[in-house]
Amino acid sequence: MSPEEKPPPGRSHDECSPQPAAGRGRRRGGLLTEIRTPIRTEPFQQRYSLSPGRELGRGKFAVVKKCIQKDTEREFAAKFMRKRRKGQDCRMEIIHEIAVLELAQCNLWVINLHEVYETATEMILVLEYAAGGEIFDQCVAEREEAFKEKDVKRLMKQILEGVSFLHRNNVVHLDLKPQNILLTSKSPLGDIKIVDFGLSRIVKSSEELREIMGTPEYVAPEILSYDPISTATDMWSIGVLAYIMLTGISPFLGDDKQETFLNISQMNVCYTGEDFDLISESAVDFMKTLLVKKPEERATAEECLQHPWLEQSDEPTCRAWSKSARRENSDVIQKNADSASEKPVDVEKAEEEESVITEELIVVASYTLGQCRQSEKEKATEQKAISKRFKFEEPLLQEIPGEFIY
């Protein structure tokens, strides 16, 4: 299905029913193993020409480039993915990613898969082109150019609608972060597209799935304690994402991964200070319904869509909302005294060079991109308990090393 064949914007996002991909053959770890998309074996550049200029994205085992379909002159994003990674055949992980994209082909907020090619060493996914790039750019922009709260509300609704669709089909993304949310256009601000399903898994209530995967700043506490993952694991990441989109600050980021993991396990998060001066009470309450240590107490995607922050008009404040009476433990700074018993997570640094990639106990990661915006006071003192710099990392993995972009 091409991008133009998706339901029009006015149509319900649930009218198009996906093929029952979750019921297809599955293998260990919640991976789908069957796809419908024909795999082309003729040379990719017979039908497409690569656009000159910088790449759209790059990871250890994948690169995304803009391309033009020769006969139609339509723009696409070509994701070149190596089939062998660290000496292992990872073709089935790519097949799983294709299967998830097929499952979500009718949802407006998930990137659309157009075609698939295969060579002796690579698989090439031809994807819908999102011209606005990552929302990361707005997250780290100066305050005047950064997202306004009304922008975040609109985009967050779309993210939640997309994630709700995935969850209803038993798919957890497990790597929701600003780099994996694209925009159809930057100016005027377009709509979102959720990308990169390389870490996604199929989960069912009748089965327990435990994985060490995600990106350190966004992983939920249950990932660190190796408890079962669920749709609630994505909802934690959405809470972190909302915090960053609203403030430009990564809430749990420490000076290193060990400190970041400690901040997460101890719930060291702050909702006060000048970074929150222009943020409504309702927006803060929205984040508090998600950044909850116990997965069963987090709001679901459907519940989030009913939150007053997303339903109200753009007014400065709103009465706080809670799921049942569970928010009594959500204070300005949340700390969990029991977290002292959490096991430390020992990690090593993963090298960017292909020839020098080392195994890690928990993470395959290297810090990347940029400086987030800071208040003038922070710039003057540069002394905060939690660092205000972004150190976005590649996902932590067990079975599938490397970052999948787009």
C-alpha angles and dihedrals in degrees: 000000000000124000091257091056095064117107114281117259093258093056123094112263090227100052092089109070115208123226109268094262092156088064095055125100111304132192134200115309099029098286124154113228107188131067136184098207112103112241111227119214101184116103111289093223093060088078103020137047120205115237116237119244136056125342119259091228144339138200134169094278105018140051128190121210133178113246139180124224103232101216097044101025088225119153121240139165115241115206111200110201125186114229095209118056124178089345095308129113105241099172092117091057088057090048088054091053090051090049092053091050089051091050090053097040093116096051116099095212099055121080112258123241113221107173143344128221130186133201131176091274107019147041116214121207113199104209139181111276115240104200096193095065126210123343084228089087092062092042092060097037123113112274094259091056098035127100117291116221092253089055092050091050093054095045093043090055089055093047091050093047090052094046092045089056091051093048093050086056092049094252121137116192098203095190107063109156138130093275090058096051112077132188126228088219136001100210115056090026107254135198128288131258121195111220143175111054094175092117097037121122140192111243130187130186090235093059134055118224121190119184137160100222142120135074114298098240092050105038117118122237092253090062091057093047091045093238121150116292122227141162086287088068089067091047091060089054090050089054090054090045092052090049092053095044091051100041108018088234129116101228102209101029115134133183090270138007092268092058091044091054090047091052090052096047092046094043093236099175130137129209099182139073134072091305086071098043093103097036119099123240089240092057090051090050090050090057091046091057088059106035092069121132098222109070093212090059096054120102115255123233090258092049091049090055087058094050113121091237091065095038101045128084118257098284123144100244141021137179111274116257128209139184104247107315097310102117097080090105094053104100131163089272113022119210130173114210092195092062091086086084092056113117113249114246111231113204139173130212117260116221121233095218114094092224095052107048113142129201115249131198093230116352141045099194148137125183116250143166136038151298122295120224116275135195117254089249092055092047089054098048104025086194115121131139089236118043115245094209121103114235099176111191139196115261123281110241146179108187104016115044121199139044122282111208123202 
